[in-house]
Amino acid sequence: MIKNLKMQEEKFIGILPSNNFNFIDNSFKEIGASGKIYDKQDAVDCLTNKKEILERINWFFEKFEITQISENIILVNYILHQKIDEGWRKSYRLSIWKNNFIFYHQGTLINL
């Protein structure tokens, strides 16, 4: 699971386009960088929105780290760079993967 995790995370964020979202747990929750709380359907809706897909072309990860918490739980941390109209937006990202499914995700804006 660990070796494919960066690719799965890229699919979740939308950097790698995908039509298959079965890796998102049914009880998934996200606290976005905006502070809004999302569920699985919100995440899938965002990932299939054509306008938002085009915006992700210039997104990339920095400092991607994986920590195995237990046999079935993995913590992923990274900084996401997002190209937006005003320049670049950076946020700390944290995901919890449980039994090969993304279970939780959080974004926190970095104000430099």
Buried (B, 14 or more C-beta within 10 A) or exposed (E): EEEEBBEBBBBBBBBEEBEEBEBBBEEBBBBBBEEEEBBBEBBBEBBBEEEEEEBBEEBBBEEBEBEEEEEEEBBBEBBBBBBEEEEEBBBBBBBBBBEBBBBBBBBEEEEE
